Amino acid sequence: MNTKWLVRSIVLVAVVMVSTVSVAEFYERAPDVLPGTTKEMLTAEYWIGTMDEPDVLILPLGEIRARNEKYQRWIRSVDAFENVPDERIPIPYFYPGVVFYPPDLMSLDATAQADTVRKRIGHEIDYLKGREWGNYFGVKHAEHDINALIDEMAVDRIAASSVARSGITVRTALQRNVAAQFPAMSGAGDSNSYRWDRWSMGVIAMGQPVTVLHYSKTGEFLFVLSPLGYGWLKSVDVAFATVDEIKRFTDSPRFVVCTGDRVQLYTSEECTVSTGYFRMGERLPIASKINPRLVQIPQRKINGDFTVAVAWLALDSDTHVGYLPYTRRNIVTQALKLIGNLYDFTGELMGRQHETTYRDVFASFGFVLPRTDPLFTFYGADDSVLLPDSGNGAQYKKILAYEPFVTLMSCGRHAQLIFGEHEGEPIVFDQHGYRYEDENGIMLEVKRCNIGTLMMPEYFLERNVTFLELK
């Protein structure tokens, strides 16, 4: 055998392989400082310097709780949108399980519960059959792949009557509208959104009450009703408990709030091994009368029942005993802890998008904002609508008339938090999945939490814009 020839062949193949890999291109990343902004705007100090009274309490906790309760009463009314003008009616999301608020299924009889489950899973099956789907590599799913997912939903096992069970999530969990292990890409005609996992609905917090309605064929998934709507959770993520047990855990008067992006929970005082994490705005009961580093966490026994364990927080954990004081300094400080975070539209990577970013920031103070941004502005009393035919000048003027840091605005498909003004243009804190073309004609991808202008999303001012002032 010609050894030299063999060696040359191996080297040649290796070079070809390396060359093939090297020509693969990533999307171009947009710079940290986006057009129309400055480097200083990425720091809390810059924005705090624009405030007259950064540490004055905007609203006491009692008032925040009263507003939460007022919104819940309104959204649960018989026809909350009866007297709402058409230009303010929320745009429904495309997910089959989404509801504006979760109904009390425990109050229904067993037959009505079964009918509800059958109907809701039927919507999911229609969703699966209504378009083409591909796997994570963009390869089209075969018909038998889709049929296997439908089989896992076990519609034939829904009895003529079923009994809902109360449950609680034992870790941060992903709720999906398909009982599937892996994410999926949607097919053609989906507005360049193939990259998003359309089988995911969003992230459910640790310690979130849910209503369990059905079990998948293998038992790996539970069909539940949560604040996100109807969908599937992994069975291992949920423990069964009585309503009273859940309330004792979730309504504990002594608690810590996660004030960081996400904070680790540890198995021991030394804090060397993590046993999980909780995320900004989420709360856990304090397990000790003298040591706030000890917190209670929900756990699932082998038989599926709920129990409580104790975990440790690090000495320097980004947490707060009770909710943070609602001040302008704290709003900006909380928001900018998330700068640069990856945009995660459907939560498939356990990340955030615009709605969940704002909800988590303001949850640090005790606000329970609506689950979707078209509903944000119904949380407050401002019923004004900024119409797109006003022109940019009038639009900017109206937007800048609102107080920064406490004002969210929504165009019905996207929300932004007003931070201020620069050279006559509104500056916003945002979390989006968009891109822009630079002066050289190169498309730059943002897709992260950022400080920006109203150039992104480009459609924002082309739609009706509504406002929510949290003060």
C-alpha positions as CSV (number, residue, x, y, z in Angstrom):
1,M,0.0,0.0,0.0
2,N,1.3,3.5,-0.8
3,T,1.4,5.0,2.6
4,K,2.2,8.5,1.4
5,W,-0.8,8.4,-0.9
6,L,-3.1,7.3,1.9
7,V,-1.8,10.1,4.2
8,R,-2.3,12.7,1.5
9,S,-5.9,11.4,0.9
10,I,-6.7,11.6,4.6
11,V,-5.3,15.1,4.8
12,L,-7.2,16.2,1.6
13,V,-10.5,14.8,2.9
14,A,-9.9,16.6,6.2
15,V,-9.1,19.9,4.4
16,V,-12.2,19.6,2.3
17,M,-14.3,18.9,5.4
18,V,-12.9,21.9,7.2
19,S,-13.4,24.1,4.2
20,T,-17.0,23.0,3.8
21,V,-17.7,23.8,7.5
22,S,-15.9,27.1,7.3
23,V,-18.0,28.4,4.5
24,A,-21.2,28.0,6.6
25,E,-22.3,31.5,7.7
26,F,-23.9,32.7,10.9
27,Y,-26.4,35.5,10.8
28,E,-24.7,38.8,11.4
29,R,-25.1,40.1,15.0
30,A,-26.3,43.6,15.5
31,P,-23.9,45.6,17.7
32,D,-24.7,46.2,21.4
33,V,-25.5,49.8,20.7
34,L,-28.4,49.9,18.3
35,P,-29.0,52.8,15.9
36,G,-30.4,56.0,17.6
37,T,-29.0,55.0,21.0
38,T,-25.7,55.5,22.9
39,K,-23.5,53.2,24.9
40,E,-24.4,55.0,28.1
41,M,-28.1,54.1,27.7
42,L,-27.2,50.4,28.4
43,T,-26.5,51.4,32.0
44,A,-28.9,52.0,34.9
45,E,-26.9,55.0,36.0
46,Y,-27.6,56.8,32.8
47,W,-31.4,56.5,33.2
48,I,-31.4,57.1,36.9
49,G,-29.6,60.4,36.2
50,T,-32.6,61.5,34.2
51,M,-35.0,61.0,37.1
52,D,-36.1,63.7,39.5
53,E,-37.1,61.4,42.3
54,P,-35.7,57.9,41.6
55,D,-36.4,56.5,45.1
56,V,-39.8,57.9,45.8
57,L,-42.4,55.1,46.1
58,I,-44.7,55.2,43.1
59,L,-47.4,52.9,44.5
60,P,-47.6,51.1,47.8
61,L,-48.0,47.3,47.7
62,G,-51.6,47.5,48.9
63,E,-52.6,49.6,45.8
64,I,-50.7,47.2,43.5
65,R,-52.7,44.3,44.9
66,A,-55.9,46.2,44.5
67,R,-55.2,46.8,40.9
68,N,-54.4,43.1,40.3
69,E,-57.8,42.2,41.8
70,K,-59.6,44.9,39.8
71,Y,-58.2,43.5,36.6
72,Q,-59.1,39.9,37.5
73,R,-62.7,41.0,38.3
74,W,-62.9,42.7,34.9
75,I,-61.5,40.0,32.8
76,R,-63.7,37.4,34.4
77,S,-66.9,39.3,33.8
78,V,-69.5,37.9,31.5
79,D,-68.4,40.0,28.5
80,A,-65.4,42.1,29.4
81,F,-65.1,43.6,25.9
82,E,-68.8,44.4,25.4
83,N,-68.3,48.2,25.4
84,V,-64.8,48.3,24.0
85,P,-64.3,50.0,20.7
86,D,-63.2,47.8,17.8
87,E,-59.8,49.5,17.6
88,R,-59.0,48.3,21.1
89,I,-60.2,44.7,20.8
90,P,-57.2,42.4,21.5
91,I,-55.8,40.3,18.6
92,P,-56.2,36.6,19.5
93,Y,-53.1,34.5,19.4
94,F,-53.0,31.5,17.0
95,Y,-52.4,28.8,19.7
96,P,-55.3,26.5,20.1
97,G,-55.1,26.4,23.9
98,V,-55.0,30.2,24.6
99,V,-57.7,31.7,26.7
100,F,-57.9,35.3,28.0
101,Y,-58.4,33.9,31.5
102,P,-58.5,30.3,32.8
103,P,-62.1,29.3,33.8
104,D,-62.9,27.4,37.0
105,L,-63.2,23.9,35.7
106,M,-63.5,22.5,39.2
107,S,-67.0,24.0,39.4
108,L,-68.2,22.0,36.4
109,D,-69.6,18.5,36.6
110,A,-67.6,15.6,35.4
111,T,-69.4,15.3,32.1
112,A,-68.8,19.0,31.3
113,Q,-65.1,18.6,32.2
114,A,-64.8,15.7,29.8
115,D,-66.5,17.6,27.0
116,T,-64.2,20.5,27.5
117,V,-61.1,18.3,27.4
118,R,-62.3,16.6,24.2
119,K,-63.1,19.9,22.5
120,R,-59.7,21.5,23.5
121,I,-57.6,18.5,22.4
122,G,-59.7,18.5,19.2
123,H,-58.5,22.1,18.6
124,E,-54.9,20.9,19.0
125,I,-55.4,18.0,16.5
126,D,-56.8,20.5,14.0
127,Y,-53.8,22.7,14.6
128,L,-51.4,19.8,13.9
129,K,-53.3,18.8,10.7
130,G,-53.7,22.4,9.5
131,R,-50.2,23.0,8.3
132,E,-46.9,21.3,7.5
133,W,-44.4,20.8,10.3
134,G,-40.7,20.0,10.4
135,N,-38.2,18.9,13.0
136,Y,-35.5,20.9,14.7
137,F,-33.3,20.5,11.6
138,G,-36.0,21.8,9.3
139,V,-36.8,18.3,7.8
140,K,-40.5,17.8,7.1
141,H,-42.4,15.5,9.4
142,A,-43.9,12.5,7.9
143,E,-47.7,11.9,8.2
144,H,-47.0,9.0,10.5
145,D,-45.0,11.3,12.8
146,I,-48.0,13.6,13.2
147,N,-50.3,10.6,13.6
148,A,-48.1,9.4,16.4
149,L,-48.4,12.7,18.2
150,I,-52.2,12.6,17.9
151,D,-52.2,9.0,19.2
152,E,-50.2,10.2,22.2
153,M,-53.0,12.6,23.1
154,A,-55.2,9.6,23.7
155,V,-58.5,11.2,22.8
156,D,-60.1,7.8,22.9
157,R,-59.3,7.5,26.6
158,I,-61.3,10.5,27.6
159,A,-64.2,9.0,29.5
160,A,-67.8,10.1,29.2
161,S,-67.0,11.9,32.5
162,S,-63.7,12.9,33.9
163,V,-62.6,14.4,37.2
164,A,-60.2,17.3,37.2
165,R,-57.4,17.3,39.8
166,S,-55.5,20.2,41.2
167,G,-51.7,20.2,40.8
168,I,-48.7,22.4,41.2
169,T,-45.5,22.7,39.1
170,V,-42.4,21.5,41.0
171,R,-39.8,23.2,38.7
172,T,-39.7,25.8,35.9
173,A,-41.6,24.0,33.1
174,L,-42.4,24.3,29.5
175,Q,-46.1,24.2,28.5
176,R,-46.8,23.0,25.0
177,N,-49.9,22.7,22.8
178,V,-48.7,19.3,21.5
179,A,-47.8,16.3,23.7
180,A,-44.3,16.1,22.1
181,Q,-40.8,15.7,23.4
182,F,-39.1,17.8,20.8
183,P,-39.6,21.3,19.3
184,A,-41.0,21.8,15.8
185,M,-40.7,24.3,13.0
186,S,-43.8,25.4,11.1
187,G,-43.9,25.2,7.3
188,A,-44.2,27.5,4.4
189,G,-46.5,30.6,4.6
190,D,-45.5,31.3,8.1
191,S,-43.9,34.7,7.5
192,N,-40.3,33.7,8.0
193,S,-41.1,32.4,11.5
194,Y,-40.0,28.8,10.8
195,R,-37.3,29.2,13.4
196,W,-39.8,29.4,16.3
197,D,-41.1,26.3,18.0
198,R,-44.8,26.6,17.4
199,W,-45.6,23.7,19.6
200,S,-44.5,25.6,22.7
201,M,-46.8,28.0,24.5
202,G,-44.5,29.4,27.2
203,V,-42.8,28.9,30.5
204,I,-44.6,28.1,33.7
205,A,-43.0,29.1,37.0
206,M,-42.1,26.8,39.7
207,G,-44.9,26.6,42.3
208,Q,-47.7,27.5,39.7
209,P,-51.1,26.0,40.4
210,V,-52.6,24.1,37.5
211,T,-55.7,22.0,36.9
212,V,-54.9,18.5,35.5
213,L,-57.5,17.3,33.0
214,H,-56.1,14.3,31.1
215,Y,-53.2,12.0,30.7
216,S,-51.3,11.1,27.5
217,K,-51.2,7.6,26.2
218,T,-47.7,6.9,27.7
219,G,-48.4,9.0,30.8
220,E,-45.4,11.1,30.0
221,F,-47.6,14.2,29.6
222,L,-50.5,15.8,31.4
223,F,-53.1,18.0,29.7
224,V,-53.6,20.9,32.1
225,L,-55.2,24.3,32.4
226,S,-52.8,27.0,33.6
227,P,-52.6,30.8,33.4
228,L,-51.3,30.2,29.8
229,G,-54.3,28.3,28.8
230,Y,-54.9,24.6,27.8
231,G,-51.7,22.6,27.0
232,W,-49.4,19.8,27.9
233,L,-46.8,19.6,30.7
234,K,-44.3,16.8,31.4
235,S,-45.8,14.6,34.2
236,V,-42.5,14.9,36.2
237,D,-43.0,18.6,36.3
238,V,-46.3,18.4,38.2
239,A,-47.3,17.2,41.7
240,F,-50.9,16.5,42.8
241,A,-52.1,18.3,45.8
242,T,-55.3,19.6,47.4
243,V,-56.4,23.2,46.8
244,D,-55.6,24.0,50.4
245,E,-52.1,22.5,50.3
246,I,-51.4,24.6,47.2
247,K,-52.7,27.8,48.7
248,R,-50.6,27.4,51.8
249,F,-47.6,27.2,49.6
250,T,-48.4,30.0,47.1
251,D,-49.9,32.4,49.6
252,S,-47.3,32.2,52.3
253,P,-47.0,35.7,54.0
254,R,-43.3,35.3,54.4
255,F,-41.5,34.9,51.1
256,V,-38.5,35.9,49.0
257,V,-38.7,37.3,45.5
258,C,-36.2,36.5,42.8
259,T,-34.8,39.9,41.7
260,G,-32.2,38.5,39.3
261,D,-32.5,37.1,35.8
262,R,-32.6,33.7,37.4
263,V,-31.3,32.5,40.8
264,Q,-30.0,29.1,41.7
265,L,-31.4,27.1,44.6
266,Y,-28.9,24.9,46.4
267,T,-28.8,21.6,48.2
268,S,-26.8,22.8,51.2
269,E,-25.5,25.8,53.0
270,E,-22.2,25.6,51.1
271,C,-24.1,26.3,47.9
272,T,-21.9,24.1,45.7
273,V,-24.6,22.0,44.0
274,S,-27.7,23.5,42.5
275,T,-31.1,21.8,42.9
276,G,-32.9,24.1,40.5
277,Y,-33.6,27.8,40.0
278,F,-36.4,30.4,40.0
279,R,-36.8,33.4,37.8
280,M,-37.3,37.1,38.1
281,G,-40.5,38.0,39.8
282,E,-41.2,34.5,41.1
283,R,-41.6,34.0,44.9
284,L,-40.8,31.2,47.3
285,P,-41.9,30.8,51.0
286,I,-39.2,31.4,53.6
287,A,-38.6,28.1,55.5
288,S,-36.9,29.7,58.6
289,K,-38.0,32.3,61.1
290,I,-34.4,33.6,61.4
291,N,-32.7,32.7,58.2
292,P,-34.1,34.0,54.9
293,R,-31.6,32.0,52.9
294,L,-33.7,28.9,53.6
295,V,-36.7,28.6,51.3
296,Q,-39.4,26.1,50.6
297,I,-39.5,24.4,47.2
298,P,-42.3,22.2,45.8
299,Q,-41.4,18.6,45.1
300,R,-43.1,15.5,43.6
301,K,-43.0,12.2,45.3
302,I,-42.7,9.0,43.3
303,N,-46.4,8.5,43.6
304,G,-47.0,12.0,42.1
305,D,-48.1,13.6,45.4
306,F,-47.0,17.0,46.5
307,T,-44.5,17.6,49.3
308,V,-42.3,20.5,50.4
309,A,-38.5,20.5,50.6
310,V,-36.0,23.1,51.8
311,A,-33.3,24.7,49.6
312,W,-30.6,27.2,50.2
313,L,-29.9,30.6,48.7
314,A,-26.4,31.9,48.2
315,L,-25.2,34.7,50.5
316,D,-25.1,37.0,47.5
317,S,-28.2,35.7,45.8
318,D,-30.1,38.4,43.8
319,T,-33.3,38.1,45.9
320,H,-35.4,40.3,48.2
321,V,-37.4,39.5,51.3
322,G,-40.9,40.4,50.1
323,Y,-41.6,42.4,47.0
324,L,-39.2,45.2,45.9
325,P,-40.3,48.8,46.7
326,Y,-41.9,50.1,43.5
327,T,-39.6,53.0,42.6
328,R,-38.2,54.3,39.3
329,R,-34.7,53.3,40.2
330,N,-35.8,49.8,40.9
331,I,-37.7,49.5,37.6
332,V,-34.7,50.5,35.5
333,T,-32.3,48.4,37.6
334,Q,-34.5,45.3,37.2
335,A,-35.0,45.8,33.5
336,L,-31.4,46.2,32.6
337,K,-30.4,43.0,34.4
338,L,-32.0,41.3,31.4
339,I,-30.2,43.3,28.6
340,G,-28.6,41.0,26.0
341,N,-30.8,38.0,26.9
342,L,-31.7,35.8,23.9
343,Y,-35.2,36.4,22.5
344,D,-37.2,33.2,22.9
345,F,-40.6,33.7,21.3
346,T,-42.4,30.6,22.5
347,G,-40.2,29.8,25.5
348,E,-38.7,26.6,24.0
349,L,-35.3,27.5,25.4
350,M,-36.8,28.5,28.8
351,G,-36.1,32.1,27.9
352,R,-38.3,35.2,27.5
353,Q,-39.8,37.4,24.8
354,H,-41.3,40.9,25.2
355,E,-44.4,40.0,27.2
356,T,-42.7,37.7,29.6
357,T,-39.8,40.2,30.1
358,Y,-42.2,43.0,31.1
359,R,-44.3,40.7,33.2
360,D,-41.2,39.5,35.1
361,V,-39.8,42.9,35.7
362,F,-43.0,44.3,37.2
363,A,-43.8,41.0,39.0
364,S,-40.7,42.0,41.2
365,F,-43.0,44.7,42.7
366,G,-46.1,42.5,43.0
367,F,-47.9,43.3,39.7
368,V,-49.7,40.5,38.0
369,L,-49.9,41.8,34.5
370,P,-52.1,40.1,31.8
371,R,-50.5,37.1,30.1
372,T,-50.5,38.7,26.6
373,D,-49.5,42.2,25.6
374,P,-52.8,43.1,23.8
375,L,-54.4,42.9,27.2
376,F,-51.7,44.9,29.0
377,T,-53.5,48.2,28.5
378,F,-56.7,46.9,29.8
379,Y,-55.0,46.6,33.2
380,G,-55.1,50.4,33.5
381,A,-57.6,53.1,32.9
382,D,-56.2,54.7,29.8
383,D,-58.5,54.0,26.9
384,S,-56.8,56.3,24.3
385,V,-55.7,54.9,21.0
386,L,-52.8,56.3,18.9
387,L,-53.8,55.8,15.3
388,P,-51.2,55.1,12.5
389,D,-52.4,57.9,10.2
390,S,-51.4,60.5,12.8
391,G,-47.9,60.7,11.3
392,N,-44.6,60.1,13.0
393,G,-44.4,63.7,14.4
394,A,-47.7,63.4,16.2
395,Q,-47.0,59.8,17.2
396,Y,-43.7,60.8,18.8
397,K,-45.3,63.7,20.6
398,K,-48.0,61.6,22.2
399,I,-45.6,58.8,23.2
400,L,-43.2,61.3,24.8
401,A,-46.0,62.9,26.7
402,Y,-46.3,59.7,28.8
403,E,-44.1,59.3,31.8
404,P,-41.0,57.1,31.2
405,F,-40.3,53.9,33.1
406,V,-43.9,53.4,34.2
407,T,-45.5,53.3,30.8
408,L,-46.0,50.3,28.6
409,M,-47.4,50.6,25.1
410,S,-48.8,47.9,22.8
411,C,-49.6,47.8,19.1
412,G,-51.6,44.6,19.7
413,R,-48.7,42.2,18.7
414,H,-45.8,43.8,20.4
415,A,-45.2,45.8,23.6
416,Q,-42.5,48.2,24.6
417,L,-41.5,50.0,27.9
418,I,-40.9,53.8,27.3
419,F,-37.5,54.8,28.8
420,G,-37.2,58.3,27.5
421,E,-36.1,60.5,24.6
422,H,-33.0,61.1,22.5
423,E,-32.8,63.8,19.8
424,G,-36.6,64.0,19.7
425,E,-37.1,60.3,19.2
426,P,-38.6,57.9,21.8
427,I,-36.2,55.4,23.4
428,V,-37.6,52.1,24.6
429,F,-36.6,49.0,26.6
430,D,-37.5,46.1,24.4
431,Q,-37.2,42.4,23.8
432,H,-37.8,41.4,20.2
433,G,-36.8,39.0,17.4
434,Y,-36.2,41.5,14.6
435,R,-33.4,42.7,12.4
436,Y,-32.5,45.7,10.4
437,E,-30.4,46.7,7.4
438,D,-27.3,48.8,8.1
439,E,-25.8,51.5,5.9
440,N,-23.8,48.8,3.9
441,G,-26.9,46.8,3.1
442,I,-26.1,44.1,5.5
443,M,-28.9,42.6,7.5
444,L,-28.1,42.6,11.3
445,E,-30.0,40.3,13.7
446,V,-31.0,41.7,17.1
447,K,-33.1,39.0,18.7
448,R,-32.3,39.9,22.3
449,C,-33.3,42.2,25.1
450,N,-32.2,45.7,24.1
451,I,-32.4,49.5,24.3
452,G,-33.7,50.8,21.0
453,T,-35.9,53.2,19.0
454,L,-39.2,52.7,17.3
455,M,-37.5,51.5,14.1
456,M,-38.0,48.0,15.4
457,P,-40.4,46.4,15.0
458,E,-41.0,48.4,11.8
459,Y,-44.8,47.7,12.0
460,F,-45.2,49.1,15.5
461,L,-46.4,52.6,14.5
462,E,-48.3,51.2,11.5
463,R,-50.9,49.8,14.0
464,N,-53.2,51.1,16.7
465,V,-51.1,51.8,19.8
466,T,-52.5,51.8,23.3
467,F,-50.9,52.6,26.7
468,L,-50.7,51.5,30.3
469,E,-49.3,53.8,33.0
470,L,-48.4,51.9,36.1
471,K,-48.6,54.7,38.6
